[in-house]
Amino acid sequence: MIREILEEPTALERAYEGNIGVLGPVSERILRNCRGNFYVTGSGTSFHACLSFQYSLFQMAGVYPTAMFASEFPTWISDHIQPTVLIAVSQSGESSDIVNAVKKAGDLGFYKVAVTNGLGSRLAKLSDDVLYTYAGEEAALAATKTYVTQLLVLLMLSTALSHLMGKTQRSQYNMSMDHLKHAGAFVKKTVDSNLRRIEAFVARAGNIDRAFVLGSGALYPSAVEGALKIKETCTIPSEGFALREFLHGPIQLAGKESLTLVLGHSKLDERLCVDVMTKVKNFGGKVLYVSDRLVEAQVDEQIDIDVPYMVSPVAFAPVFQILSYFLALSKGLNPDSPEKLSKVVK
């Protein structure tokens, strides 16, 4: 797992270079086949990447693609719907849930676009277009480099679609693509600067028996994914919440042996982050804050990662991945192979 986290900068460079040339034609075909609304689907980590795509396209273009769990897509989608576009996201491209979702979409006449790391996978073969993530083989069960490359490809896609729809000017498009081009460099800086710092934080934190990950806006999907990483690797209850929603009940679970990871950014209201973190600390919980700049707050650790807001989901991902890794080791667990999980769900 840690080796694959360290490979993320190179994987992101491959993902960008492998898709920048094909992104325009694929985006044009998506818009040509789109009939009003369209859908994006995945499972687990891939579904969280779908949520990031949903947010980014809605922000940039005012278009809200409906995100559905792949396992639920065949049940939820109406047989009477007008054929449109389905974007199917999967690390392996072999999970039965994603394959069944794409088959259902095919039966309904949808135009199907795969985003996958699985070259020649069943998903790729069933789809009309494919955007590969080029992450390379991922041996650890917990998705790390496959997740950040999915995020990057989907952010590139939402940027291209918004530009083709006339919602993003050329200057904004060029700036956004330039930020995404350097995602690998942002991630490298995150890992190089914070790997040992996070290891030391986990050592200081002591016993953790529950965890919460909070985020807002573009960072809400990251919060849900961060909580999944902790569940998978550390075998402790962990939940992701929209920042202020944590105050509507779940904060009751905060206490001496709880850890709350807060993902923030200066583009969001930092006062809200400080307010939530202060409340958690008052109840005795441990708090780790990640943002693009430091704030005045009583927390156990702050990590600042200077990164544009749109790239923050990619640049912040290594923090909760590394945190999960060292938390697992502190509990005597092997983060590479949780006993109850498998890499591909059949």
N, C-alpha and C positions, 0 to 999 in steps of 0.2 A: 504493500500500500504506500509506504513512504517513498519507495523508489518511483512509483508511478506519479505521485504528487510532484516529485522533483523533475519528472519528464514533461510536466504540463506546459512550460514555456515553449519547448520545441514542438509539442503537439499542436499548440495554438497557431504557431507559425505555419505549420503544414496545412491546418484547416483553413486559414485565411488564403494562402497561396493556391490551394486546391479548389477554392470556390469562387474567388473573385472574378475569374473569367467566365464562369457558367451562370453566375447569379442573375445577370440581366435577362438572358433568354428564358430561364426557368421562371423568373418573376413575371415576364410578359405572358407566358403560357398560363400561369396561375390566374392572372387578371382576365385573360381571354375566356377562361372556363368558369370563372366565379359568377354565381348567380345570387347577388345580394350578400347573404351571409356565407361564411365557410367555417370549417371545423379543423381543430388540431387535437391530436390524441396521442397518448402514451401511457406508460405505467411506471409507478414508483418514481425514481429519479428523473426519468424521461418526461413524466407528466409535469414535474416541477419546472423543467425547461420549457414545456408548453405554456405554463403560466407566465413565464418571463416573456415569451413571444406575444402572448395575449396582451400583456401590459404595454410592451414597447410599441406594438402596432397601433393600439388604441391611443396612446399618447401622441405618436407622430402623425397618424393619418385619420384618427377619429373612427377607425374601423375596428370592431370588436369581434375577433374570431372566437367562436365558442369552443372552450377547452372541455374535453370529456375524457374520463378514464377509458382506456382501450377496452377493458373488460366489460364496461357498461355500454359502449357505443352501439353494438348490435341490438341491444334491448331498448335504448333510448331513442335511437334515430327512427323517424317515421318512414314507413314504406311509401308515403304519399308526398315526400319532399321532392322539390325540383332538384335535379342533379346539379351539384356544385363541386367545390374542392375540399379534399381532405388532406391535411398534412399529418403524416404519421411519423412519430419520433420513437426510435428504439436503438439502444446501444448495439445489440447483437443482430437485430432484424429477424430473430428466430422464435421469439416468445409467441406462444399460441394466442395470447390475448391480442397482440398487435396484428398478427396474421388474420385472425378472425374479423377484426375491425375493418381491415382493408378489403377482405373478401366481401363483407357486407356492403361497403361503399362501392365496390365494383359492381355488385348486383344491382345497385341503384343508379348506376351510370355516372358515378363521381369521377372527377379527375384526381388522381392519387399521386401525392408527392411524398417520397420517403426522405427522412433525415436519419442516417444510420452510420455506424462504424463498420457494419457487416457487409463487406464487399461480396457480391454474389449471393447474399442472403435471400431467404424466402420473401422478406419484405421488399427487397430491391427488385426481385423478379416480378412481383405482383403490382409494382407501381409504374406509373407512366413517366415519372421523372424521379431522379435520385440526387440528393446532395449528400455526399460522403463527408464524414467528420475527420477522417484520416488520423485518428488518435493513436493507432497502433494497438497491438495486443494488450489487453488489460487482464492480468492474472488474478489480482485481488478481487474479492467479491464486491466490496464497496466501490461504487463508481466514483472515480475522481477525475482522471484526465478525460474520460469519455463524457462526463458531465460538462466540464468547462468548454470542450470543443462543441458540444451541442449548443450551449448558450451562445457561443460566438457565431456559429453558422446561422442560428435563428435570429440573432440581432442583426447580422448582415442582411438576412432576408427581409426583415421588417423595414430596415433602412432603405433597401432597394425598392420594395413595394410602395412605400410612402412617397418616394421620389417619382416613380412612374405614375402614381395617381395624382401628381401635381400638388401634393401636400407639403413637400419639402423642397426648398430651393436648392439649386446646384451648390451654392457655397456651404449650406448646412449639410448637404449630402456628403460633400468632399471632406468636411471637418469630421463628421461622424465616422466615415470609413477610415479616416486617418487614425482616429482614436482606436477603432477596432483592429486596425493593422498592428498596433503596438500593444495589443492585449497581452501577448506573450511576455513583453518586457515588464509590464505592470505586475504580472503574476510572479515573474522571477524576483522582482524587488520585494514583493510580499513574502515569498518563501525565504529568500536569503536573509531578510531583516528580522524575521519573526519566528522561525522554526525553533531555535533554542529558547527564545523568550516564552513561547507557548509551553514548551517542555517544562521550564522553570515554574511557570504559573500553575500548571497541573500538579507539580510536586508540592507547591505551597498550599494549594486548595484543599488537600487532604481527601477524606472520603466524600464522594458525591453520589447520592442515591437517586437523584432526579435532575432533569435539566430542561430548560426552556430557551428557545431561540426566538427573538423578536425582531421584526423588521417592518418597514412601511414602504409604500409605493413600489418602486422597482426591486426593493430588497425584501418584500414579503415572500415571494417564491423562494428566495435564498433562505429565509428563516425556516420554512417548511422542509427544505432539503437538508439544512443543517441539523434539524431535529431527527430526520431519518438517518443521517450518518451516525449520530450518537446511539440511536436505537440499535442499528445494525451491528456496530462494532463493540459497544460497551454493555449491551444487555441491561440497560436501565430505562425506565420510563422517560420519554423526552417528547416534547410537543413544540411545534412552531406556531406562532401567533402574529397577527397584525399588532403593531406596537401597542396601541391604546386598548385593543380588545383584551389584552392581558389583565387589565384592571377590572374587567367585567366578569369576575368570578375566578379565573385561574390563579390570580395572585394569592389566593387562599393557600395554595400549595407551596409558596415560597417559605424557606426556612434555613436553618443552619447548614444543612447538608444538601441544599439545592444550588444549582449553578444557573445563572441567567446570562446568556450571550445576547447582547444588543447590537444590531447592525444599524448604523446611522450614516448620515451624510449631510454636509452643509447645505445641500439643495432642499433638504427637508427641514422641519422645525426642530432644531436641536433642543429647544426648551422642553419639548414633549419627551424626548429621550431622557433628559436629566430628571424630569419629574418622575418618570416610571422607575428609573434606576434608584433614585432616592428612596422611593417607597419600598423597593425590594431590599435595599440595604437596611432600612429601618426594621424590617422583619427578620434580619439576620442572614439573608441570602448572600451568596457570593456573586459578583457581577464582573463580567468582562465586556468592555465596550470597544467596538471597532468602528472607525469613521475615517474621513479624509483629513480630519484635523482634531486636535485635542480640545476638550471642553473642561470647564470647572465643575467637577462632580466627585462625590465620594464613591469611588469604585475600587475594586481590587486590582484591576489592570486596565490600561487603555492602549490600544494599538491604532496608530494613525497611518493610513495608506493614501497618499495623495493621488487621486484618480478621478477622471471625469465621471459624473453620475451615471451615464448610460453604461459604462464599462464596470461599474462597481460590483454588479453581481458576479462577474468573472473574477475580478481582482480580489474580492473578499472570500471567494469560495475556499481557497487553500487554508484560511484561518480555521474554519469549522472542520475541515478535513484533517488538518494536523492536530487540532484539539481532540477530535474523536480518536485518532491514532494513539496519542499519549494517554488519554483517559483509559482506553482499552488496556494498554500495557500496565498502567497503574493498578488495574484490577486483575492482572495475571491472565488476561485474555489474548487470544490470537486475532488481531483485527482482520487478517487476510481471509479467514475461513470460519465465519460464524456457523455453529453446528446445525442450526435449523434452517439455513437459507441455501439457495443454489443460484448460480449465476444467471441461468435462463429458466424462466418459469414455463413449464410445459402444460 
